[in-house]
Amino acid sequence: MRYKYILVVVACFFYTVSLPAQNLSDINYESFEDLIEEIISATDMQVDYTTLFEELHIYYEDPLNLNTASHNQLKKLYILSDFQIQCLLDYIKEKGSIVSLYELNYIYGFSWKEIRFLIPFVTADPVRPVGTARLKDIRKYGRHEIIMRTQRVLEKQKGYISVSDSVLQANPNTSRYLGDPFKIYARYKYSLKERIYAGLTIEKDAGEEFFTGSNRYNFDFGSAYLQLRDFSVFKKIHIGDYLLRFGQGLTLWNGLAFGKSSYVNSIRKREERIKRFTSSDENILFRGAAGTVSLGDFNLSLFYSRKNRDANIIDTIRQGFYEFSSFQNTGYHRTPAENYDEKAIRESMYGANIQLKKAYWSLGATLVHYKFGGELHKSERVYNQFDFAGSEITNAGIDYHTNIGKMNFFGETTYGNDAWGMIHGTTIYINSLISFSAFYRMYQKGFYTHYGNALSENSSNTNEQGFYLGTEIHPLRYWRISAYADLYKFPWLKYNVSAPSTGADYFVQLDYTPKNNFEAYIRIKNEKGYENNTAEDTLMNKPVEISKFRMRLHFSYSLSNNFQLRSRLELNNIDKINDTPDKGYLLYQDMVYKFQKLPATIYFRYAIFDTDSYYSRIYAYENDLLYSYAIPPLYYRGVRSYIMIKYSVSQEIDLWLKYGRTSYSDRDSIGSGLNEINGNTKSEVKAQVRMRF
């Protein structure tokens, strides 16, 4: 019975394929959302994708002219490799301006799938003189954007239910939330022709106090920045909150960083150096000042930051100096216990990066020093005895990148916590039909970079060696095969694995894109590794082999310029030796309709899921409010559905309203702790308004 709906959806798949083909040139939003899902589908981590959404949407609303675009602008589209970007620039230099986007078919290294994704974000307009933005143009030509958003869970959660005085007195720190169940977000952004940016963001999470208690005079979180670009020798000047992303992310890279995905050859990170901070993640930002000076082929970046971070306080060593066990990254301050850890540890940071950049190669060096207002001491466990402990640390690294014909080489070597880490990779384009990539990583046990975020199987870049090999093949017109194999080992123990271990990750995807209005792919992913055997009759936590198999079948089809269908079937099977397999499936049907006579679009999904436990959960990207994202984990047995409406009141004002509901057929309660709901249904409503002028 649990799989009876699979046949229904599979039947819908074949019905969809049999429908007549029509033009889809006007439905740009479909490619925009597909691109986002391609990028984020490789990770289960709940990362803040606000910055990614914002950057892509800038080009969605104001497409990038390929005839005038720079290398740095093109790499912000994420979908193009360095080789493809260089081929595009060389083609324009040799042949002249591109007349039509379909001319991309004739550029070496471009397939129809990349072109299809690019179309909503780029143009091929004639080259025209562009005036230089000046400071006196701030008022006349500047663009303003204001966004206000709110959301809440409609059912009563345990943390918002009144408790007796005796219960409150017995558990004052954990008995209930201090604030209301609404999440509130607002932000303002100013921009002037890619030369001046300014912004302000304020937010409170559900359960946090609002202009009362611990937040008596403000929101729980606030962020602001001012960024100036291309003023004299100053490439960037940044004051306020910002991000730093250098090299391949091994020495210094805070914020979002992509790893393995269906774009198997896009393993090289595109450094963005100093980047304005526009999200609401409270702990990953730097707060202070940063700037880049350009001196010919040299770029020198200097940066300084000082802020307070959430941390788990163990004890007070002396006045204003604490002992803490870890940093907190949730950003939640809903209870007295969470408020106690709020901004508990001062984090100071300063450093520099210097880069020598030529047309086909670059060489960089980064040095950064961190000092904390406390001593980091983790609990004593065998697996973490080499981890960083103390009140300050220095990270230093060297990175490189070069193009040699159809080959691209890159890498970074870093020192931190008396240990080394290194990565080296290459991409090779044999011809327009076949390309390869290879990536080697080695992170010694004890290696530590405070804001490192390089490709890794672990959650941090330590105690790991691995070799990745990927390939992309176009065997026939409209067909693409993407595959990779990643073999790795952990020389020392790690959490929940009480012995050195090995692992492997295999991935293959077959894409079929015959026309602009139809796409289908099948994806198979199999991971093998080890976890401790925690069965009750086991005397020792001996690691046992575990295998995770996932398969996805996805169809996307447009019946007209205004109506699109998307269907997906996803299966999970997790096998652990001496244990019962953990299985699950997800089925969903999406519909997107854009009205012809109304400035409105409706998004709808109906999904059925059934998994044996949280362990076999399945993530699925959902359409959401602008600059927001929803990737809920689906587990146990139930139905997930949502409907969202976007309505443009005018060219300056847009409205969004979303209602989502998850119903479980095998649960009497949902969630745990203060988030627990007494019932089998959880629903949420979101609303947002955007004003531009």
C-alpha positions in Angstrom: 0.0 0.0 0.0 2.8 2.4 0.8 3.9 2.4 -2.9 0.5 2.6 -4.5 0.9 6.3 -5.4 4.1 5.6 -7.3 2.2 4.0 -10.2 -0.1 7.1 -10.4 2.7 9.5 -10.6 4.7 7.4 -13.1 1.6 7.3 -15.2 1.5 11.1 -15.1 5.1 11.1 -16.2 4.3 9.2 -19.4 1.2 11.3 -20.0 3.3 14.4 -19.7 5.9 13.1 -22.3 3.1 12.4 -24.8 1.8 15.9 -24.8 2.4 18.1 -27.8 5.5 20.4 -27.7 5.1 24.2 -27.5 7.3 27.2 -27.2 8.6 28.2 -23.8 10.6 31.3 -24.5 8.6 33.5 -22.2 8.8 31.3 -19.0 12.1 32.6 -17.7 11.3 31.8 -14.0 11.4 28.1 -14.7 15.0 28.1 -15.6 15.8 30.4 -12.7 14.4 28.0 -10.2 15.9 24.9 -11.9 19.3 26.5 -11.7 18.9 27.2 -7.9 17.8 23.6 -7.3 20.8 22.3 -9.3 23.2 24.2 -7.1 21.7 23.4 -3.7 20.6 19.8 -4.4 24.0 18.4 -3.4 23.7 19.3 0.3 21.4 18.5 3.1 22.8 21.3 5.3 20.4 24.1 6.1 22.6 26.9 4.8 21.5 30.5 4.2 21.1 30.9 0.5 20.0 34.5 0.6 23.1 35.9 -1.1 22.9 33.4 -3.9 19.2 34.2 -4.6 20.0 37.9 -4.6 22.9 37.7 -7.1 21.0 35.5 -9.5 17.9 37.6 -9.3 19.9 40.8 -10.1 20.7 39.3 -13.5 17.2 37.9 -13.8 15.7 41.4 -13.6 18.6 43.2 -15.3 20.2 40.6 -17.7 23.9 40.7 -18.2 25.1 41.7 -21.7 27.5 39.0 -22.9 29.2 41.5 -25.3 30.4 43.7 -22.4 30.5 41.3 -19.5 33.8 40.8 -17.6 35.2 37.5 -16.4 34.2 38.4 -12.8 30.6 39.2 -13.8 30.3 35.9 -15.8 31.5 33.8 -12.9 28.7 35.1 -10.7 26.2 33.1 -12.9 27.7 30.0 -11.2 26.8 27.7 -14.1 29.8 28.4 -16.3 33.2 26.9 -15.8 36.4 29.0 -16.2 37.1 27.2 -19.5 33.6 28.1 -20.9 34.0 31.7 -19.8 37.4 32.0 -21.5 36.0 30.4 -24.6 33.2 32.9 -24.7 35.5 35.9 -24.2 38.0 34.6 -26.8 35.1 34.1 -29.3 33.9 37.7 -28.9 37.4 39.0 -29.2 37.9 37.0 -32.4 34.5 37.2 -34.1 33.1 40.4 -32.6 29.9 40.9 -30.7 27.3 38.1 -30.4 24.2 38.9 -32.4 21.9 36.3 -30.8 22.0 34.1 -27.7 21.6 31.0 -30.0 25.0 31.8 -31.3 26.3 30.3 -28.1 25.6 26.9 -29.8 28.7 27.6 -31.9 31.1 28.4 -29.1 33.4 25.6 -28.0 32.4 24.0 -24.7 28.8 25.1 -24.6 25.9 22.6 -24.5 22.2 23.2 -24.9 21.6 22.7 -21.2 24.0 25.5 -20.2 22.5 27.8 -22.9 19.0 27.1 -21.6 20.0 28.1 -18.1 21.8 31.2 -19.3 18.9 32.6 -21.4 16.9 34.2 -18.5 20.0 35.9 -17.1 21.9 37.3 -20.2 21.4 39.3 -23.3 23.3 39.9 -26.6 22.8 43.6 -27.0 24.9 45.9 -29.2 27.8 47.5 -27.4 27.0 51.1 -26.4 29.0 53.6 -24.4 28.2 53.4 -20.7 28.5 56.5 -18.5 30.5 56.4 -15.4 28.6 56.6 -12.1 29.7 59.6 -10.0 29.0 60.5 -6.4 26.7 63.3 -7.5 24.5 60.7 -9.2 23.6 59.0 -5.9 20.2 60.7 -5.6 19.3 60.9 -9.3 20.2 57.4 -10.6 20.3 55.3 -7.5 17.9 52.3 -7.1 16.2 51.5 -3.8 14.6 48.3 -2.7 12.6 47.6 0.5 11.5 44.1 1.5 9.2 43.2 4.5 8.4 39.6 5.3 6.6 37.7 8.1 5.8 34.1 8.7 4.5 31.8 11.4 3.5 28.2 12.2 -0.3 28.2 12.7 -0.6 25.3 15.1 0.2 25.9 18.8 3.7 24.7 19.7 4.6 23.7 23.2 6.9 26.6 23.6 4.1 29.1 23.3 1.7 27.4 25.7 1.3 29.0 29.1 2.7 26.9 32.0 2.1 27.0 35.7 4.3 29.1 38.0 5.6 25.9 39.6 6.8 24.5 36.2 8.2 27.9 35.2 10.1 28.1 38.6 11.4 24.5 38.3 12.6 25.0 34.6 13.0 28.8 34.1 15.5 28.3 31.2 13.7 25.7 29.1 10.0 25.7 29.9 8.8 28.1 27.2 9.7 30.7 24.6 10.0 34.3 25.6 8.6 35.8 22.4 5.7 35.4 20.0 5.5 32.8 17.2 6.1 35.3 14.4 9.3 35.6 12.4 9.8 39.1 11.1 12.3 40.2 8.5 12.9 43.6 6.8 15.7 45.0 4.7 16.6 48.0 2.6 19.1 48.0 -0.3 20.5 50.9 -2.3 22.6 50.5 -5.5 24.2 52.8 -8.1 25.3 51.2 -11.3 27.4 48.5 -9.6 29.6 51.1 -8.0 27.9 52.0 -4.8 25.9 49.6 -2.6 24.4 50.1 0.9 22.0 48.0 2.9 20.3 47.4 6.2 18.8 44.1 7.4 16.8 43.5 10.6 15.2 40.2 11.8 13.7 38.3 14.7 13.1 34.6 14.7 10.0 32.9 15.9 10.1 32.7 19.7 12.5 35.7 20.2 11.5 38.8 22.1 10.6 41.9 20.1 11.2 45.4 21.5 10.9 43.9 25.0 13.0 41.8 27.4 16.5 41.1 26.0 15.6 43.0 22.9 14.0 46.0 24.5 15.2 48.6 22.0 15.5 46.7 18.8 15.2 43.5 16.8 17.2 40.4 17.7 19.5 40.8 14.8 20.7 43.8 12.7 23.2 44.2 9.9 24.4 47.1 7.8 27.0 47.8 5.1 28.4 50.3 2.7 30.4 49.2 -0.3 32.2 51.4 -2.9 33.7 49.9 -6.1 36.3 51.2 -8.6 37.2 54.5 -7.1 40.7 55.4 -8.2 43.1 52.6 -7.1 40.5 51.2 -4.7 38.8 48.3 -6.3 36.6 47.9 -3.2 36.0 49.8 0.0 33.7 48.1 2.5 32.5 49.3 5.9 30.1 47.3 8.0 29.2 43.6 7.6 30.9 41.6 4.9 32.2 38.2 3.8 35.7 37.1 2.6 36.2 34.4 0.0 39.8 33.7 -1.2 41.4 31.0 -3.2 39.7 27.6 -3.0 38.2 28.2 0.4 40.8 26.3 2.5 42.3 29.3 4.3 39.4 31.8 4.4 35.9 31.5 3.0 32.9 32.3 5.2 29.3 31.8 4.0 28.0 29.5 1.3 30.4 27.2 -0.6 29.2 24.6 -3.1 30.6 21.1 -3.1 29.8 18.0 -5.2 26.8 18.4 -7.6 25.4 17.3 -10.9 27.7 19.8 -12.5 30.6 17.4 -12.0 33.3 19.5 -13.5 32.4 22.7 -11.6 34.6 21.8 -8.6 36.8 24.9 -8.7 35.6 27.7 -6.4 35.3 31.2 -7.9 36.8 33.5 -5.3 34.9 36.7 -4.7 37.4 38.3 -2.3 35.4 40.9 -0.4 31.6 40.5 -0.6 28.8 42.5 1.0 26.8 40.6 3.6 23.0 40.6 2.8 21.7 37.5 4.6 20.4 37.0 8.2 22.9 34.4 9.3 24.0 36.0 12.6 27.4 34.2 13.1 29.2 33.8 9.8 29.6 37.5 9.0 32.6 39.8 9.6 32.0 43.2 11.1 34.4 46.0 10.6 36.2 47.3 7.5 37.9 45.8 4.4 39.3 47.0 1.1 41.1 46.0 -2.0 43.7 48.2 -3.8 44.6 47.4 -7.4 48.2 48.2 -8.4 48.6 47.0 -12.0 48.5 43.2 -11.9 48.6 43.1 -8.1 45.5 43.2 -5.8 46.1 43.8 -2.1 43.2 43.2 0.3 43.3 44.3 4.0 40.5 43.4 6.5 39.6 43.8 10.1 36.7 42.6 12.1 35.5 42.6 15.7 32.2 41.2 16.8 30.6 39.0 19.5 29.5 35.4 18.7 27.2 33.0 20.3 29.0 30.3 22.3 28.4 27.5 24.9 29.9 29.0 28.0 31.4 26.5 30.5 32.9 28.8 33.2 34.2 32.2 33.9 38.0 32.3 34.0 38.2 36.0 34.9 36.1 39.1 34.4 35.1 39.3 30.8 37.1 36.1 29.8 35.4 32.8 29.6 35.9 29.1 29.0 33.6 27.8 26.3 33.1 24.4 24.6 32.0 25.5 21.1 30.5 28.2 19.0 26.8 28.3 18.5 25.6 28.8 14.9 21.8 28.5 15.2 21.2 32.2 15.8 18.2 31.4 18.1 17.7 33.4 21.2 14.2 32.3 22.4 14.8 31.1 26.0 16.9 32.3 28.9 19.4 29.5 28.3 19.8 30.6 24.6 20.1 34.2 25.7 22.9 33.3 28.1 25.0 32.1 25.2 24.1 35.1 23.0 27.1 37.1 21.9 29.0 35.6 24.7 32.5 35.5 23.1 34.3 38.3 21.4 35.9 37.4 18.1 38.6 39.7 16.7 40.1 39.1 13.2 42.6 40.9 11.0 44.6 39.9 8.0 45.6 40.4 4.4 45.5 38.8 0.9 47.8 39.6 -2.0 47.1 38.4 -5.5 49.1 38.5 -8.7 46.6 38.1 -11.5 47.5 37.7 -15.2 45.2 36.8 -18.2 45.7 33.0 -17.8 47.0 32.5 -14.3 47.0 33.9 -10.8 48.8 33.4 -7.6 47.6 34.5 -4.1 48.6 34.4 -0.5 46.3 34.9 2.6 47.3 35.5 6.2 44.6 35.9 8.9 44.8 35.9 12.7 41.9 35.3 15.1 41.7 36.2 18.8 38.8 35.2 21.1 37.6 36.6 24.4 37.8 33.2 26.0 39.5 29.8 26.0 38.0 27.1 23.7 38.0 23.7 25.5 36.1 20.8 24.0 35.0 17.8 26.0 37.7 15.2 26.2 37.0 12.5 23.7 39.4 10.2 21.8 38.2 11.4 18.4 38.7 15.1 19.1 42.0 15.1 21.0 43.8 16.8 18.0 41.1 19.5 17.6 42.0 23.2 18.1 41.9 24.6 21.6 42.9 28.0 22.9 42.2 31.7 22.6 43.9 32.6 19.3 45.0 31.0 16.0 46.7 32.0 12.8 45.9 30.6 9.3 48.2 31.1 6.3 47.8 29.8 2.8 48.9 30.0 -0.8 46.6 29.5 -3.8 47.1 29.2 -7.5 45.1 28.9 -10.8 46.2 28.6 -14.4 44.8 27.8 -17.8 47.0 25.9 -20.3 45.1 25.3 -23.5 42.1 23.1 -22.7 43.4 22.3 -19.2 42.7 24.2 -16.0 44.8 23.7 -12.9 44.1 25.1 -9.4 44.9 24.5 -5.8 45.7 25.8 -2.3 48.0 24.8 0.6 47.3 26.1 4.1 48.8 25.9 7.6 46.7 26.0 10.7 46.9 24.6 14.3 50.4 23.0 13.7 49.1 21.0 10.8 48.7 21.2 7.0 45.9 21.0 4.5 46.1 21.0 0.7 43.9 20.7 -2.4 44.9 20.3 -6.0 42.5 20.0 -9.0 42.2 20.1 -12.7 39.6 20.2 -15.4 40.4 19.0 -18.9 38.2 19.6 -22.0 39.0 16.9 -24.5 36.5 18.3 -27.0 33.0 19.7 -27.0 31.6 16.3 -26.2 33.9 15.0 -23.4 35.4 16.7 -20.4 37.1 15.5 -17.1 37.9 16.8 -13.7 40.1 15.5 -10.9 40.5 16.8 -7.4 42.8 15.7 -4.6 42.5 16.8 -0.9 44.6 16.1 2.2 43.7 17.6 5.6 45.8 16.3 8.4 44.2 15.4 11.7 44.3 18.5 13.9 44.3 20.8 10.8 42.0 23.8 11.6 41.0 26.9 9.7 38.5 29.0 11.6 36.5 30.1 8.5 37.7 27.5 6.0 35.1 25.9 3.7 36.8 23.8 1.1 35.3 20.7 -0.6 35.1 18.0 2.0 33.1 14.9 3.0 33.4 15.9 6.6 31.5 18.9 8.0 34.9 20.6 8.5 38.3 20.5 6.7 40.2 18.1 8.9 41.2 14.4 9.2 40.5 13.5 5.6 42.2 12.4 2.4 40.3 12.0 -0.8 40.4 11.8 -4.6 37.5 12.9 -6.8 37.2 12.1 -10.5 34.3 13.4 -12.6 33.3 13.4 -16.3 30.7 14.9 -18.5 29.9 13.2 -21.9 27.4 14.2 -24.6 27.0 10.9 -26.5 24.1 12.0 -28.7 22.3 15.3 -29.4 20.1 16.3 -26.5 21.7 13.7 -24.2 24.2 14.3 -21.4 25.9 11.9 -19.0 27.4 13.3 -15.8 29.3 11.1 -13.4 31.8 11.2 -10.6 33.5 8.9 -8.1 34.9 10.2 -4.8 37.0 7.9 -2.8 38.1 9.1 0.7 39.5 8.0 4.0 39.6 9.3 7.6 43.1 8.5 9.1 41.8 9.2 12.6 38.6 8.6 14.6 35.7 11.0 14.1 32.3 11.5 15.7 30.2 8.3 15.8 33.0 6.3 14.1 35.4 4.9 16.7 38.1 3.8 14.3 39.9 5.0 11.2 37.6 4.5 8.2 37.1 4.8 4.5 34.3 5.8 2.2 33.1 6.2 -1.3 30.6 8.4 -3.1 29.4 7.4 -6.6 27.1 9.6 -8.8 25.6 9.3 -12.3 23.0 11.4 -14.0 21.4 11.1 -17.5 19.8 14.3 -18.8 17.5 14.4 -21.8 16.7 17.9 -23.1 15.3 17.7 -26.6 13.5 21.0 -26.7 13.2 24.3 -24.9 10.0 23.3 -23.1 10.9 19.8 -21.9 13.6 18.3 -19.7 14.0 14.9 -18.0 16.7 13.3 -16.0 17.4 10.2 -13.9 19.9 10.4 -11.1 21.5 7.6 -9.1 23.8 8.2 -6.1 25.4 5.6 -3.8 27.5 6.4 -0.7 29.4 3.9 1.3 31.0 4.5 4.7 31.1 3.4 8.3 29.2 4.3 11.5 29.2 2.9 15.0 26.9 0.0 15.6 24.6 1.2 18.4 22.4 -1.9 18.7 21.3 -2.7 22.2 23.0 -6.2 22.2 26.3 -4.8 21.1 29.0 -4.6 23.8 31.3 -2.2 21.9 30.6 0.6 19.4 32.3 -1.2 16.6 32.0 0.6 13.2 29.9 -1.2 10.6 29.6 -0.6 6.9 26.7 1.6 5.8 25.4 2.1 2.3 23.1 4.9 1.2 21.3 4.5 -2.2 19.3 7.3 -3.7 17.5 7.4 -7.1 15.6 10.3 -8.6 13.4 10.5 -11.7 12.5 14.1 -12.7 10.4 15.6 -15.5 9.7 19.2 -16.4 7.3 20.1 -19.1 5.5 23.3 -20.3 2.1 22.9 -21.9 2.2 26.6 -23.0 4.0 29.8 -22.4 2.0 30.1 -19.2 1.6 26.6 -17.7 4.3 24.3 -16.5 4.3 20.8 -14.9 7.1 19.2 -12.9 7.0 15.7 -11.6 9.5 13.8 -9.4 9.9 10.4 -7.9 12.8 9.9 -5.4 13.7 6.7 -3.6 16.0 6.1 -0.6 17.5 2.9 0.7 20.0 2.9 3.6 21.6 -0.4 4.5 23.6 -1.1 7.7 25.1 -4.4 8.4 23.2 -6.4 11.0 20.3 -4.0 10.9 17.0 -3.6 9.0 17.2 -1.4 5.8 15.8 2.1 6.2 13.8 3.0 3.2 11.7 5.9 1.9 10.2 7.6 -1.1 9.0 11.0 -2.2 6.5 11.8 -5.0 5.5 15.2 -6.0 3.6 17.1 -8.7 4.3 20.8 -9.3 2.2 23.2 -11.3 3.1 26.7 -12.2 0.6 29.0 -13.9 1.3 32.5 -15.1 -1.9 34.5 -15.9 -2.1 36.2 -19.2 -4.4 39.1 -18.2 -3.3 39.4 -14.6 0.2 40.2 -13.3 0.1 37.1 -11.2 1.7 33.7 -11.0 0.5 30.7 -8.9 2.8 27.9 -7.7 1.3 24.6 -6.4 2.8 21.3 -5.1 1.3 18.1 -3.9 3.8 15.7 -2.4 3.5 12.2 -0.9 6.3 10.8 1.2 7.0 7.7 3.3 10.2 7.0 5.1 11.0 4.5 7.9 12.6 7.2 10.1 14.3 10.6 10.1 17.5 8.8 9.1 16.1 8.2 5.6 14.6 11.7 5.2 14.4 13.3 1.8 15.0 17.0 1.0 13.1 18.8 -1.8 13.5 22.4 -2.9 10.2 24.5 -2.8 9.3 27.7 -4.6 9.4 30.4 -1.9 9.3 34.2 -1.4 11.9 36.3 -3.2 15.4 36.0 -1.6 14.0 33.4 0.7 14.3 29.6 0.4 12.5 26.4 1.6 14.2 23.0 1.6 12.2 21.1 4.3 13.3 17.5 5.3 10.4 15.1 4.7 10.3 11.9 6.8 7.8 9.4 8.3 4.5 9.1 6.4 2.5 11.9 5.2 1.5 14.6 2.6 3.2 17.9 1.9 1.5 20.6 -0.1 1.8 24.3 -0.7 0.4 27.1 -2.8 2.1 30.4 -3.4 0.8 33.5 -5.2 3.0 36.3 -6.6 1.1 39.4 -7.6 2.6 42.6 -9.1 0.6 45.5 -8.0 2.7 47.8 -10.2 6.2 47.9 -11.6 7.3 49.1 -8.2 5.4 46.8 -5.8 5.2 43.0 -5.7 3.4 40.8 -3.2 3.9 37.2 -2.2 1.7 34.9 -0.1 2.5 31.3 0.6 0.6 28.6 2.6 2.2 25.2 3.3 0.8 22.2 5.1 2.3 18.9 6.2 0.0 16.1 7.4 1.3 12.9 8.9 -0.7 9.6 8.9 1.5 7.8 11.4 2.1 10.5 14.1 0.0 11.8 17.0 2.5 14.6 17.6 5.1 16.5 15.5 8.5 17.7 16.6 10.2 17.6 19.9 11.0 19.9 22.9 9.4 23.3 22.7 8.7 22.9 19.0 6.4 20.0 19.7 2.8 20.2 18.2 0.1 18.0 19.8 -1.5 16.7 16.6 -0.5 15.3 13.2 -0.6 18.5 11.1 1.8 21.4 10.8 1.0 24.4 8.6 2.8 27.7 8.0 1.9 31.0 6.3 4.3 33.5 4.8 3.7 37.0 3.4 6.1 39.4 1.7 6.0 42.8 0.0 8.8 44.4 -2.1 8.9 48.0 -3.1 11.4 49.4 -5.7 11.9 53.0 -6.6 
